[in-house]
Amino acid sequence: MISLENIAIGYKEVLFSAENIELSKGKVYALVGRNGVGKSTFLKTLSGNLVPLKGQIKVSGQNLVNLNNSEKSKLIAVVESKFDGISFLSVKDYLGLGRSPYTDIFGRLENSDLEKIQEVAEVLKIKHLLEKDTVEISDGERQLVMIARALVQDTDLILLDEPSAFLDFINRELLLKSLVEIAEKYDKCMILSSHDIDACSRFSLPMLFIHNKQLIYSEKFDLERVKS
Amino acid sequence: MRNLNRIKLALAISAVVLPVFFVLDLMVGQIQISFVDVWNSLFGQVSDETISVLIKEFRFPKSMVAIIAGASLSIAGMFMQTLFQNPLAGPYVLGINAGASLMVALSMLTGISFFYNEYGMIASALIGAFSVGALMMIIATNLRNTVALLLVGLMLGSFISAFINLLEVGSIADSLKRYTLWSMGSLQQVSFSQIPVISLVFVLGFTISFFFVKPLNLLLLGENAAVNLGLNVKFSRLGILFVTALLSGLTTAFCGPIAFVGLAIPNVTRMLLKTRNHTWLLVGNAVFGALFLLICDVFIQLISGEILVPINVLTSLFGAPFVIYLVTRKRL
């Protein structure tokens, strides 16, 4: 699904590098490491908005460097860490924007697009929010809606930048649980950056750990190693 | 669904009210003209030569310009507000009008003949509008703070005005008067023969606008999200800026810098239609903007005596309190 081939990541100076790593579909990968090690930079690189300083990244067999924005948007969805909501923008319209990679030049939604939105809303149990304004719903609900937009985008790879940062303990657990379920059920590859190493460990997510300028992959979450 | 009906209803009502005010605007003035005479002057036999000339040569172009200018400025304002993600943006606030004004001042006050015909005027206003728009765009990419950005726009406006003042000081009385009148904003500078050109440019700008509905909807989410949803941001920004310059440059060239319409109407439209879908906002801004300027002009005709009150007096009178309301009610 994703292959990292001998990459070095950073803006001008190398923040960290990695040897060959293969990530597969149906799983949620936890991207962990201390502040400033380059988690966000890594996500930006994976989204194709930053070119790796060395090596190459392939998503579904295609080298990211060779794709334009439109092509990338059909392969990769990004869930930003925060969305404050926009007045007069309904949840439904917001999710509709997630279909942009597939709509025509005027952005009109076909029936198939609307069905996709309904389907995702059903899975994430946010159907009752569809007609609401994006500023009227709670932070937790908005977080779910953001994830829904990424699912609506119908990509193999979903990148999540600290999706639980603004949630309380119970909602964090619920969110992780549903992400794992969705990744399995819909065969998605998800990579989420997180500071909540305890939760990642409890769900024993496969781990991408940035430490000492190296990206280390381990199949099981290694809490001891991260903490040391 | 419920909201969609609401949008359609609001637009339908305005579509009925708009022609009513259009006819009303033709009727009122220093001489009141009856509906029958208005109708006959436009379509039927001429009953009175003076009235016919008055309607055809003065009032009809003026009312048409009110519609086109109101729609253009409102659409341009909406574009700027979405592009800069700021409800207080607009061609006037961002200095785009000032850019157009400077170029018009150059053509009117220096007498460089290259600019000294009506097409030269439009062209120079467009160039001025586009240059300032592009400059603000560059500044905006480096300056995320919205209040700071507006301040930069206002400062840029004053900076450009300083140059205009310099030109004014050095110019002869005749052209200075012409420019001063122009700068107060007026719907009356347009003759019947210019209407086709103005209408054509407006229809062109309005039509192109629909091709930027999707980029505008995506830009609501911010640039990063828009890119991740497949948008070519650079091209979209440039295109949106071009249409903005076209519409506000067109208006400024013919009517002078008209204040507040481009700032207030997009906000009113959003509040009335309760949507962020730019297809509806585009139609809404065109209709409400046109209606607003028509109503302003009817008011002007009703309160004016011998000397006509400049259009900016009215737009500012309605617009300024509204902006104060916006600022105090909403966090920026």
Contacts between the chains, C-beta under 8 A, distances in Angstrom:
chain1	res1	chain2	res2	distance
A	47	B	228	6.0
A	49	B	224	7.6
A	49	B	227	6.4
A	49	B	228	7.6
A	68	B	232	7.6
A	69	B	227	5.8
A	69	B	230	5.1
A	69	B	231	6.3
A	69	B	232	5.7
A	70	B	230	4.3
A	70	B	232	7.6
A	71	B	230	8.0
A	72	B	228	7.7
A	72	B	230	7.1
A	73	B	228	6.3
A	73	B	229	5.4
A	73	B	230	3.2
A	74	B	230	7.4
A	76	B	228	7.2
A	77	B	228	7.0
A	78	B	224	7.7
A	78	B	225	7.4
A	78	B	228	4.4
A	80	B	222	8.0
A	80	B	224	6.9
A	80	B	225	6.3
A	83	B	221	7.7
A	86	B	220	5.9
A	86	B	221	7.9
A	86	B	276	6.3
A	87	B	270	7.9
A	88	B	270	5.6
A	88	B	271	8.0
A	88	B	273	7.9
A	88	B	274	5.1
A	88	B	275	5.8
A	88	B	276	5.1
A	89	B	220	6.6
A	89	B	276	4.2
A	90	B	3	7.4
A	90	B	275	8.0
A	93	B	275	7.5
A	93	B	276	6.5
A	93	B	277	6.2
A	94	B	221	8.0
A	97	B	217	6.1
A	97	B	218	6.2
A	97	B	220	7.8
A	97	B	221	6.5
A	97	B	229	6.5
A	98	B	229	7.1
A	100	B	214	6.8
A	100	B	217	7.9
A	100	B	218	6.0
A	100	B	229	4.5
A	100	B	230	5.9
A	100	B	231	7.4
A	101	B	229	6.5
A	101	B	230	4.5
A	103	B	214	7.1
A	105	B	211	6.4
A	105	B	214	6.6
A	106	B	210	6.7
A	106	B	211	7.6
A	106	B	213	5.9
A	106	B	214	6.2
A	106	B	279	7.3
A	107	B	213	6.0
A	107	B	214	3.4
A	107	B	217	5.8
A	131	B	2	7.7
A	131	B	3	8.0
A	153	B	229	7.1
